Every structure is written in C-alpha cells, then in structure tokens.
C-alpha cells in the first residue's frame, strides 16, 4: 500500500524536479521510501521508474540506508542524506579535507 511522505514528519527533503516520493509499509514498523522518476520509459510500459531512497523505522524514528530494495542497511543521520538517496558516500581522506 502506498502512503504519503507526510506520514514521516522528519523527512524534510524537497523532491528534485521531475521526481516524486512514494512510501510503503515494508515490514511491521518499517517503511520503504522510493524516489520515482516522472519520465516514462518504453521498457517499463510507461510506468514511473523508481529506486529505493531508504528505509524509516516508525518504532525507532530513525532512517536506514538500503543495501538494496529488500534489505535494510545501517542507520544514517537524516542530515547526512540527500534528496536522491540515504546511502552514504565514502570520501577519501583528501576529499574529506576539502569538505
């Protein structure tokens, strides 16, 4: 069942242009957040293409990065996520020195 992103009040990202978010119950107390592209592709019969943004635990009020669309990964701070994904970018020491 698809739900509104408003169900997660701490989710403050503004959706990128030409995209939208979908939320669905994944497991009891765990929601899966999808980022969907409005562009239509022939291989998908005109349906939106979607990628998993991440997961949210309603019980713990915490976000988790995805390993893939069916596996919950490690806990992440919402402030370290982007509108496109909750996956964390690992920077080299040189990249980290420059922000």
Buried (B, 14 or more C-beta within 10 A) or exposed (E): EEEEBEEBEEBEBEEEEEBBBBBEBBEEEBBBBBBBBEEEEEEEEEEBBBEBBBBBBEEEEBBBBBEEEEEBBEEBEBEEBEEEBBBBEEEEEEEEEEE
